[in-house]
Amino acid sequence: MQRDKPLVQVQGEQLIPSNTRMYLFPPLTAEVRRTLEDLPRLIDQVFPLPRRFRVTLYRETAELSRLLTSSRGERSDSYLTRKGLLSAYLRYFLPWNSYRLCRLLPGLALDFAAGDAVLDLGAGPLTLVLALWIARPDIRQLPLEFRCLDRSAAALNAGKRLFQALAGASPWIIKPIHAPLGARIYGPKVRLVSALQVFNERFEKIPQADTRALQEAADKTSRLLSSLVAPDGSILVLEPGVPWSGEWLAALRSALLKQGKVPYAPCPHQGACPCPGGKAKWCHFSLDTEDAPVALHNLSAAAGLPKERAPLSFLLTGPRGAAQETLQGEENTLAVRILSDRFPLSYPSNRYGRYGCSERGLVLVIEGDLRKSGTSGELVLLKPGSPEKRDPKTGALMMDMLSLLKQGAYWA
Ligand SMILES: C[S@@+](CC[C@H](N)C(=O)[O-])C[C@H]1O[C@@H](n2cnc3c(N)ncnc32)[C@H](O)[C@@H]1O
């Protein structure tokens, strides 16, 4: 596969890195949707659960959800080696995480060529491998190697069995690595290093107010990730869509920038992150889940965990190209990544708005009657008003959708 794409594309009035996608979270294709619909059945087939254990499953699912969110302090390091909790992870968290990833991965600039390797840290039951196989049919026939590291051998083994059931005879080679984060990894550097929903478990004990300790952890992590990835490779980190994740990803983003890794997504710029979490807005997207598998919605409701929205925070970074040094916005236009859902504004009243991210910081995008602000994850090109106005509550630059120049798919 060719990788000699231009480092910068001229999109209308602005220069945008070629790895920046205009439209994140494209809808699921019919095929991906069907495979996801079938996933809960496949999981039941590979890991049969007698009917009498169903009630226990709902209880264990609720318990695991509690241990992963409100009662983190009670969770032991070996939680995914406990049979009941692993079963709950496989039947509830794995399909939901796969759904989230199937919405995310096709919108990311992730190129693979025959012989490439991927290193997934905190791989659990191989959620990333399964989701890549489901969401990227274009790479199913490529010989790729997946090195999957986790401290739970039981989770890795379960994932391997599930992948075999899903993919059958596949050219993908799965290499489980039963080891802690930071363990020495042998073999050549990889095309993609990923770490999905793992750093929150590793660093959750750092108090949120201790920004210095968080930055130190981010610096150390950025050195680890950079040491594992090939010079032209990418790093993908995903975390739950909670304020801690915004803070962590902002710290990691700035640490990775120091290692020469620039953000490709979701950021439309390389400046400081304007959504660093805490009390301010934190960077996250909230997917609606209407097209998630019905069986999964049913299980979630039975466990008392109905899921209408699937929030997530993520960062995709990669090497800086020489041409990217010259990146700059044309005067008086601003590329804004829409982040939040629409909400009613108190000022101007009777209007709706959404928060967005830009190189000028947080933006409050104000919708007009005829100009709705697209969807969360979309990139819009706007013109700041004159004189510029700031939102009194957040200090965000207020921009009117009436000034829209380009939107999502209509950039090119
Ligand atoms: C919430 S699960 C995420 C699994 C998978 N990445 C996903 O997105 O579904 C977190 C995983 O990280 C692993 N993990 C947490 N801390 C770890 C550490 N210090 N070393 C190795 N694995 C770790 C856990 O065993 C668990 O499998």
PDBQT file of the ligand as one rigid body, heavy atoms in Angstrom, charges set to zero:
ROOT
HETATM    1  C1  LIG A 501     -11.036  -1.670  30.540  1.00  0.00    +0.000 C 
HETATM    2  S1  LIG A 501     -10.010  -2.951  29.941  1.00  0.00    +0.000 S 
HETATM    3  C2  LIG A 501      -9.783  -2.457  28.238  1.00  0.00    +0.000 C 
HETATM    4  C3  LIG A 501      -9.564  -3.642  27.355  1.00  0.00    +0.000 C 
HETATM    5  C4  LIG A 501      -9.560  -3.301  25.870  1.00  0.00    +0.000 C 
HETATM    6  N1  LIG A 501      -8.433  -2.448  25.533  1.00  0.00    +0.000 N 
HETATM    7  C5  LIG A 501     -10.871  -2.645  25.492  1.00  0.00    +0.000 C 
HETATM    8  O1  LIG A 501     -10.854  -1.466  25.084  1.00  0.00    +0.000 OA
HETATM    9  O2  LIG A 501     -11.912  -3.283  25.596  1.00  0.00    +0.000 OA
HETATM   10  C6  LIG A 501      -8.439  -2.543  30.586  1.00  0.00    +0.000 C 
HETATM   11  C7  LIG A 501      -7.420  -3.636  30.322  1.00  0.00    +0.000 C 
HETATM   12  O3  LIG A 501      -6.139  -3.147  30.700  1.00  0.00    +0.000 OA
HETATM   13  C8  LIG A 501      -5.453  -4.160  31.414  1.00  0.00    +0.000 C 
HETATM   14  N2  LIG A 501      -4.489  -3.484  32.290  1.00  0.00    +0.000 N 
HETATM   15  C9  LIG A 501      -4.734  -2.516  33.203  1.00  0.00    +0.000 A 
HETATM   16  N3  LIG A 501      -3.593  -2.115  33.783  1.00  0.00    +0.000 NA
HETATM   17  C10 LIG A 501      -2.596  -2.847  33.219  1.00  0.00    +0.000 A 
HETATM   18  C11 LIG A 501      -1.193  -2.904  33.408  1.00  0.00    +0.000 A 
HETATM   19  N4  LIG A 501      -0.585  -2.116  34.294  1.00  0.00    +0.000 N 
HETATM   20  N5  LIG A 501      -0.477  -3.777  32.678  1.00  0.00    +0.000 NA
HETATM   21  C12 LIG A 501      -1.095  -4.589  31.762  1.00  0.00    +0.000 A 
HETATM   22  N6  LIG A 501      -2.425  -4.594  31.548  1.00  0.00    +0.000 NA
HETATM   23  C13 LIG A 501      -3.167  -3.722  32.263  1.00  0.00    +0.000 A 
HETATM   24  C14 LIG A 501      -6.548  -4.899  32.180  1.00  0.00    +0.000 C 
HETATM   25  O4  LIG A 501      -6.150  -6.220  32.528  1.00  0.00    +0.000 OA
HETATM   26  C15 LIG A 501      -7.671  -4.885  31.157  1.00  0.00    +0.000 C 
HETATM   27  O5  LIG A 501      -7.624  -6.001  30.302  1.00  0.00    +0.000 OA
ENDROOT
TORSDOF 0
